[in-house]
Amino acid sequence: MAMDGAAAKERWHLGTLEDKQRIEEMPAEQRWQPSSVHRMLAETAERFPDRPALSFQLKGGPKDAAETVSYRELLAEVNRTANLFRHLGVGENDTVAYVMPNANETVFALLGGMAAGKVCPVNPLLEQGQIAGILRETGVKVVVTLKAFPKTDIAQKVHGAVREVPSVEAVIEVDLKRYLKPPLSWIVSFIRPKIDIRHNADILDFEDARRRESPVLDFEVNDDPARIAATFHTGGTTGSPKIARHAQGGMIYNGIVPSRGLIDETDVLLCPLPMFHVLAAYPVLMSTIASGAHVVLPTPAGYRGDGVMDNFWALIERWGVSFMVMVPTAASALMQRKIEHDVSSLKYALCGSAPLPQELFRRFEEATGVRILEGYGMTEATCLVSINPPHGERKIGSVGLPIPYTDVKIFDCGPDGDIKRECGVDEVGEICVRSPGVFPGYAEEAKNRNLFAGPDKYLRTGDLGRIDADGYVWITGRAKDLIIRGGHNIDPAVIEEAMCAHPDVAFAGAIGQPDVHSGEVPAVYVELTDGATVDHDGLMAHAREKITEKAAVPKYIEVMGELPKTAVGKVFKPDLRRAAITRIYEKALEEAGIRAGVAVVEDKKLGLTAEISLQGGPGTIEEAELEKVLGSFARPWRLAE
């Protein structure tokens, strides 16, 4: 990314749609020349060799030990890692996977993997079979993961997965013990879990192997911006994952835009999100590399790490954080912690991954004095699509203006990706995107069918939304998340917003539960704040009062100790749907006098499917009797084998 001194200092003022349009008057290729992430890192290391680039602390306390590397040191460690991968036989068309929580080594593996070949970040919270499926589908040659460590089963799962994937030739283990001091480091050696290996891949120690490599890159990085340098899985929690291919140019684009209009070398970003997620890997990490800023990773588990939430405001003070990165569930949890530290360094809270309820937005800003910038992104766009402008009006509930050089359209699309028409101002349709960050497609060609709309190849996001007269994008729902009650479309966000307006509700997830008469009816699951006193009747009364659309008033409300969430803090709605299907089908079978169990599984063709286990065994009743009971529901079912 050849950047001369003037280009490096160029700043964009983004406050209105007109500002965005003025920026775009100069073609993108005249503003920067995308090449490789490695070149971008090398140029930043040359400009700011001694500035802090990356910090990690194993434990979440404000005085716990931390390791910081400068940009000079980061480049050297990435070079060592890339050289190691190449010496293990990784070419630019081969894949290195890392199944890692956050640590400095995770960033070395990410950036080194991009330089040597293709890198595939894998969610370490997945089960062994799911990890194996991703490794197999991406043809992984080398895996970086944890060495067996107390309180985590990542090593056990990865070695088990490698037994199922013969393409893996080497497993490189990262030992977190090096972040500990005696006596804790001694204790780890005695209580380290035993691992069942039983595979033929070589096992190396990441620290030892990396130290034997040169800090100077000993091969030429392919700087073609169209080269695929990463593959991110968009699924894996259920069914067969989609493997999104990311080009170097899209990664750099996600770094350039924030570094021109939002972040500079004096900033510190606190990122408790995992490095297997695009929000952390691209807008956060790439923008720090592009600008020379400093990113801090608190604990391997981020927000989920011991002490992180309780010490969050102390960590802001410790590091002088100017930008915090959060998701709505984290914002809700932080509102239950007193702010007793100096957080005056904070400029903005960047929020993404899921819609932020308006009531929570107001509570957070009033309590912290920090401006929230809510944005929108997706894996298929190499993340960034839009953000509320830092120097303009922030419209609560919107996801802001499309970022420079991103074009967002609202189309009425046909089932085959044909564009029937472009929707007008404030008219709801499918959000479609074209930008330098839009990916070329999934690895499996069959999954690209109808993915792009029209001759100009706009990415169909699957999200429903509108664009207002000022150019702001509003997400109204996701097509597959819509609750369809007797042909009437209900946006679950309407229910979630209303429930979150109750002071005792921390978060809510609304879904459609099966219904014999209407196909689906609304159901909502809520997580309460600490010390909440509201009961079921109080929640139902609140719902009836706040939800003006009668059809959207939930037929069922359940309080959960904690809503199921993904590793990045999204409410995981497939688990809520499973719970609802199980509950409804079990009730229907019980009322029919049929003794049976219900387990909801993911079927690749049918989606969530109820498997029925007859307590008396197969043949206890005729399948036709089950059909009478369950055939009235829209969701599929089958007898368990």
Residue pairs with C-beta under 8 A, 6 or more apart in sequence:
1 32
1 33
1 34
1 35
1 36
1 39
1 40
1 43
1 252
1 256
1 290
2 33
2 35
3 32
3 43
7 31
7 32
8 47
10 31
10 260
11 260
11 261
11 264
12 19
12 23
12 260
12 261
12 404
13 19
13 261
13 391
14 20
14 23
14 261
14 389
14 390
14 391
14 392
14 401
14 403
14 404
15 389
15 390
15 391
15 392
15 393
16 389
16 392
16 393
16 401
16 470
16 471
17 401
17 470
17 471
19 389
19 391
19 392
20 401
20 402
20 403
20 404
20 471
23 404
23 405
24 404
24 405
28 405
28 436
31 256
32 252
32 256
34 225
34 248
34 249
34 252
34 253
34 256
34 436
35 223
35 224
35 225
35 248
35 252
36 114
36 115
36 221
36 222
36 223
36 224
36 225
36 227
36 229
36 248
36 252
37 111
37 114
37 115
37 229
37 248
37 251
37 252
37 255
37 286
37 289
38 78
38 82
38 111
38 114
38 115
38 217
38 221
39 221
39 223
40 252
40 255
40 286
40 289
40 290
41 71
41 74
41 75
41 78
41 111
41 289
42 75
44 71
44 289
44 290
44 291
44 292
45 71
45 72
45 74
45 75
47 292
48 71
48 265
48 292
49 70
49 71
49 72
50 70
50 71
50 72
51 70
51 71
51 265
51 292
51 294
52 68
52 69
52 70
52 294
53 69
53 70
53 71
53 73
53 74
53 288
53 289
53 292
53 294
53 295
54 68
54 69
54 74
54 104
54 107
54 294
54 295
54 297
55 66
55 67
55 68
55 69
55 294
55 295
55 296
55 297
55 319
56 66
56 67
56 102
56 103
56 104
56 179
56 296
56 297
57 64
57 65
57 66
57 67
57 296
57 297
57 298
57 299
58 64
58 65
58 103
58 176
58 179
58 180
58 299
58 300
59 65
59 299
59 305
59 306
59 307
60 298
60 299
60 305
60 306
60 307
60 308
60 310
60 311
60 315
61 307
61 311
61 314
62 311
62 314
62 315
62 317
62 318
63 318
65 179
65 181
67 104
67 179
69 77
69 104
71 292
74 107
74 111
76 215
77 104
77 108
77 112
77 210
77 215
78 108
78 111
78 112
78 115
79 112
79 115
79 213
79 214
79 215
79 216
79 217
80 108
80 112
80 210
80 211
80 213
80 214
80 215
81 108
81 109
81 111
81 112
81 113
81 116
81 210
81 213
82 111
82 112
82 113
82 115
82 116
82 217
82 219
82 221
83 116
83 213
83 214
83 217
83 218
83 219
84 112
84 172
84 209
84 210
84 213
85 96
85 112
85 113
85 116
85 117
85 142
86 116
86 218
86 219
87 213
88 141
88 142
88 169
88 170
89 141
89 169
90 96
90 113
90 116
90 117
90 141
90 142
91 116
91 117
92 116
92 117
92 118
92 222
92 227
93 117
93 118
94 117
94 118
94 139
94 141
94 142
95 117
95 118
95 119
95 120
95 138
95 139
95 140
95 141
95 231
96 109
96 112
96 113
96 116
96 117
96 118
96 119
96 120
96 140
96 141
96 142
96 143
96 144
97 119
97 120
97 121
97 122
97 134
97 135
97 138
97 140
97 142
97 143
97 144
98 106
98 109
98 110
98 113
98 119
98 120
98 121
98 122
98 143
98 144
98 145
98 276
99 122
99 123
99 124
99 131
99 143
99 144
99 145
99 146
99 154
99 157
99 158
100 106
100 109
100 124
100 144
100 145
100 146
100 154
100 174
100 275
100 276
101 124
101 146
101 152
101 154
101 274
101 300
101 301
101 302
102 274
102 275
102 297
102 299
102 300
102 301
102 302
103 174
103 176
103 179
103 297
103 300
104 297
105 144
105 174
105 206
106 174
106 275
106 297
107 275
107 285
107 297
108 210
109 119
109 144
110 119
110 121
110 275
110 281
110 285
112 119
113 119
113 120
113 144
113 230
114 229
114 230
114 248
114 251
115 217
115 221
116 219
117 141
117 229
118 138
118 228
118 229
118 230
118 231
119 229
119 230
119 231
120 134
120 135
120 138
120 140
120 230
120 231
120 232
120 233
120 243
121 230
121 232
121 275
121 276
121 277
121 281
122 131
122 134
122 135
122 233
122 236
122 276
123 233
123 236
123 237
123 274
123 276
123 567
124 145
124 146
124 154
124 157
124 276
125 567
126 134
126 157
126 236
126 237
127 157
128 156
128 157
128 160
128 161
129 161
129 164
130 236
130 237
130 241
131 157
131 158
131 161
132 160
132 161
132 162
132 164
132 165
133 236
133 240
133 241
134 233
134 236
134 241
134 243
135 143
135 161
135 162
135 165
135 167
135 168
136 164
136 165
136 167
137 240
137 241
137 243
137 443
137 444
138 231
138 243
138 443
139 167
140 165
140 167
140 168
141 167
141 168
141 169
141 170
142 168
142 169
142 170
142 171
142 172
143 158
143 162
143 168
143 170
143 171
143 172
143 201
144 171
144 172
144 174
144 206
145 154
145 155
145 158
145 171
145 172
145 173
145 174
146 152
146 154
146 155
146 158
146 173
146 174
146 175
146 176
147 155
147 173
147 174
147 175
147 176
147 177
147 192
147 205
148 155
148 156
148 192
148 193
148 194
148 195
149 155
149 175
149 176
149 177
149 188
149 192
149 193
150 188
150 191
150 192
150 193
153 193
155 173
155 193
155 195
156 193
156 195
156 196
158 171
159 171
159 195
159 196
159 197
159 198
159 199
160 196
162 168
162 171
162 199
162 201
163 198
163 199
168 199
168 201
169 201
169 202
170 201
170 202
170 203
170 204
171 201
171 202
171 203
171 204
172 203
172 204
172 205
172 206
172 209
173 203
173 204
173 205
173 206
174 206
174 207
175 205
175 206
175 207
176 300
177 185
177 188
177 189
178 185
178 207
180 188
197 203
223 248
224 248
225 247
225 248
225 249
225 252
226 247
226 248
226 249
226 440
227 247
227 248
228 245
228 246
228 247
228 440
229 246
229 247
229 248
229 251
230 245
230 246
230 251
230 281
231 243
231 244
231 245
231 246
231 443
232 243
232 244
232 246
232 276
232 278
232 281
232 379
233 241
233 242
233 243
233 244
234 241
234 242
234 243
234 244
234 379
234 380
235 241
235 242
237 566
237 572
237 574
238 574
238 602
238 608
239 602
239 603
239 604
239 607
240 604
242 442
242 444
242 447
243 442
243 443
243 444
244 379
244 380
244 439
244 442
244 443
245 439
245 440
245 441
245 442
245 443
246 382
246 439
247 382
247 439
247 440
249 436
250 381
250 382
250 436
250 437
250 438
250 439
251 282
251 286
251 382
252 286
252 290
253 382
253 384
253 405
253 435
253 436
253 437
254 282
254 283
254 286
254 287
254 382
254 383
254 384
254 437
255 282
255 283
255 285
255 286
255 287
255 288
255 289
255 290
255 291
256 290
257 287
257 384
257 403
257 404
257 405
258 283
258 287
258 290
258 291
258 384
259 287
259 290
259 291
259 293
260 404
261 390
261 404
262 287
262 348
262 390
263 269
263 287
263 288
263 291
263 293
263 323
264 291
264 292
264 293
265 291
265 292
265 293
266 293
266 322
267 288
267 291
267 293
267 294
267 322
267 323
267 347
268 293
268 294
268 295
268 296
268 319
268 320
268 321
268 322
268 323
268 345
269 284
269 287
269 288
269 293
269 294
269 295
269 296
269 321
269 322
269 323
269 324
269 325
270 296
270 298
270 315
270 316
270 319
270 321
270 323
270 324
270 325
271 280
271 284
271 285
271 295
271 296
271 297
271 302
271 325
272 297
272 298
272 299
272 302
272 303
272 305
272 308
272 325
272 326
272 330
273 279
273 280
273 284
273 302
273 303
273 325
273 327
273 353
273 568
273 569
274 280
274 302
274 567
274 568
275 281
275 285
275 297
276 567
277 353
277 567
277 568
278 377
278 378
278 379
278 382
278 383
279 325
279 352
279 353
279 377
279 383
279 568
280 325
282 382
282 383
282 384
283 350
283 377
283 383
283 384
284 295
284 325
285 295
287 293
288 294
288 295
294 319
296 315
296 319
296 321
298 305
298 308
298 315
299 305
299 306
299 307
299 308
301 308
302 308
303 309
303 327
303 330
303 333
303 569
304 567
308 315
309 330
309 333
309 334
309 337
310 337
312 334
312 337
313 337
313 339
313 340
313 341
313 343
314 341
315 321
316 324
316 341
316 343
316 345
316 346
317 341
317 342
317 343
317 345
320 345
321 343
321 345
321 346
322 345
322 346
322 347
322 348
323 346
323 347
323 348
323 349
323 350
324 346
324 348
324 349
324 350
324 370
325 349
325 350
326 334
326 349
326 350
326 351
326 569
327 351
327 352
327 353
327 354
327 568
327 569
327 570
328 351
328 353
328 354
328 355
328 356
328 357
328 360
328 507
328 569
329 354
329 507
329 563
329 565
329 569
329 570
329 571
330 569
331 349
331 351
331 356
331 360
331 364
332 360
332 506
332 507
332 529
333 506
334 364
335 360
335 363
335 364
335 367
335 529
336 506
336 529
336 530
339 367
339 368
343 368
343 370
346 368
346 370
347 370
347 371
348 370
348 371
348 372
348 373
348 390
349 364
349 368
349 370
349 371
349 372
349 373
350 373
350 375
350 387
351 372
351 373
351 374
351 375
352 374
352 375
352 376
352 377
353 568
353 569
353 570
354 569
354 570
354 571
355 397
355 475
355 493
355 496
356 372
356 374
357 496
357 497
357 500
357 501
357 508
358 396
358 397
358 497
359 497
359 500
359 501
360 500
361 372
361 374
361 396
361 397
362 396
364 370
364 372
365 371
365 372
371 390
371 394
372 388
372 394
373 387
373 388
373 390
373 394
373 400
374 387
374 388
374 394
374 398
374 399
374 400
375 384
375 385
375 386
375 387
375 388
375 399
375 400
376 385
376 386
376 387
376 399
376 400
376 473
376 475
377 383
377 384
377 385
378 385
378 461
379 439
380 438
380 439
380 451
380 459
380 461
381 406
381 433
381 435
381 437
381 438
381 439
381 459
381 461
382 437
382 438
382 439
383 437
384 403
384 406
384 437
385 399
385 402
385 403
385 406
385 408
385 433
385 435
385 461
385 473
386 399
386 400
386 401
386 402
386 403
386 406
386 408
386 473
387 399
387 400
387 401
387 403
388 394
388 395
388 398
388 399
388 400
388 401
388 472
389 400
389 401
392 401
393 470
394 400
395 468
395 470
395 472
397 474
398 468
398 472
398 473
398 474
399 472
399 473
399 474
399 475
400 472
400 473
401 471
401 472
401 473
402 408
402 433
402 435
402 471
402 473
403 435
405 435
405 436
406 433
406 434
406 435
406 437
407 433
407 434
407 435
407 458
408 431
408 432
408 433
408 467
408 473
409 422
409 431
409 432
409 433
409 434
409 458
410 422
410 423
410 427
410 428
410 429
410 430
410 431
410 432
410 465
410 466
410 467
411 419
411 420
411 421
411 422
411 423
411 429
411 430
411 432
411 453
411 454
411 458
412 419
412 420
412 421
412 422
412 423
412 429
412 430
413 419
413 420
413 429
413 430
413 432
413 453
413 460
414 420
415 450
416 450
417 450
417 451
417 452
417 453
417 454
417 460
418 453
418 454
419 453
419 454
423 429
423 466
425 466
425 467
425 468
425 469
426 466
426 467
426 468
426 469
427 466
428 464
428 465
428 466
428 476
429 464
429 465
429 466
430 453
430 460
430 461
430 462
430 463
430 464
430 465
430 479
431 461
431 463
431 464
431 465
431 473
431 475
432 453
432 458
432 459
432 460
432 461
433 458
433 459
433 461
434 456
434 457
434 458
434 459
438 459
439 459
441 447
441 448
441 451
442 448
442 451
450 460
451 459
451 460
452 458
452 459
452 460
453 459
453 460
462 478
462 479
462 480
463 475
463 477
463 478
463 479
464 475
464 476
464 477
464 478
464 479
464 482
464 491
465 473
465 474
465 475
465 476
466 473
466 474
466 476
467 473
467 474
468 474
475 493
476 491
476 493
477 491
477 492
477 493
481 492
481 511
481 573
482 489
482 490
482 491
482 492
482 512
483 489
483 490
483 491
483 492
483 510
483 511
483 512
483 520
483 521
483 522
483 552
484 490
484 512
484 519
484 520
485 512
485 515
485 518
485 519
485 520
485 521
485 522
485 551
486 517
486 518
486 519
488 551
490 512
490 522
490 549
490 551
490 552
491 552
492 509
492 510
492 511
492 512
492 522
493 510
494 547
494 549
494 552
495 508
495 510
495 522
495 524
495 543
495 547
495 552
495 554
496 508
496 509
496 510
496 524
498 542
498 543
498 546
498 547
499 505
499 508
499 510
499 524
499 526
499 539
499 542
499 543
499 546
500 507
500 508
501 542
501 546
502 534
502 539
502 542
502 546
503 529
504 528
504 529
504 532
504 533
504 534
505 526
505 527
505 528
505 529
505 532
505 534
505 539
506 526
506 527
506 528
506 529
507 526
507 527
507 563
507 571
508 524
508 525
508 526
508 527
508 563
508 571
509 524
509 525
509 526
509 563
509 571
509 573
509 576
510 522
510 523
510 524
510 525
510 554
511 522
511 523
511 524
511 525
511 573
511 576
511 577
511 580
512 519
512 520
512 521
512 522
512 523
513 520
513 521
513 522
513 523
513 555
513 556
513 577
513 580
513 581
513 583
513 584
514 520
514 580
514 581
514 584
514 585
514 633
514 634
514 635
515 521
515 555
515 584
515 633
516 588
516 632
516 633
519 634
520 634
521 554
521 555
521 556
522 551
522 552
522 553
522 554
522 555
522 556
523 554
523 555
523 556
523 557
523 558
523 576
523 580
524 543
524 554
524 556
524 557
524 558
525 557
525 558
525 559
525 560
525 563
525 576
525 579
526 539
526 557
526 558
526 559
526 560
526 563
527 559
527 560
527 561
527 562
527 563
528 534
528 559
534 542
536 557
536 559
539 557
539 559
540 554
540 557
543 553
543 554
543 557
544 553
547 553
547 554
556 580
558 579
563 571
563 572
563 576
564 571
564 572
564 575
564 576
565 571
565 572
566 572
574 602
574 608
577 600
577 608
578 600
578 608
581 598
581 600
581 608
581 610
581 635
582 598
582 599
582 600
582 610
584 633
585 598
585 610
585 612
585 630
585 633
585 637
586 596
586 597
586 598
588 629
588 630
588 633
589 595
589 596
589 598
589 612
589 629
589 630
592 625
592 628
592 629
594 614
594 621
594 625
594 626
594 629
595 614
595 615
595 616
596 612
596 613
596 614
596 615
597 612
597 613
597 615
598 610
598 611
598 612
598 613
599 610
599 611
599 613
599 640
600 608
600 609
600 610
600 611
601 608
601 609
601 611
602 608
602 609
603 609
603 636
606 636
607 636
608 635
609 635
609 636
609 637
609 638
610 630
610 635
610 636
610 637
610 638
611 637
611 638
611 639
611 640
612 626
612 630
612 637
612 638
612 639
612 640
613 640
614 620
614 621
614 639
618 639
623 639
626 637
626 639
630 637
